């Protein structure tokens, strides 16, 4: 095989690897919310309920 066909074969293999990557097919799961830190909970009690 000459260099042109080797390059074409290599690029085709790379394109197939990129398009069939199984890790990207899974949806990204949102991170669960972190529990409030003790400092934040104390500040929220002092300020009272938030009004918007």
Secondary structure, DSSP 8 states (H G I E B T S, - for coil): --HHHHHHHHHHHHHHHHHT-GGGTS-----------HHHHHHHHHH-S---
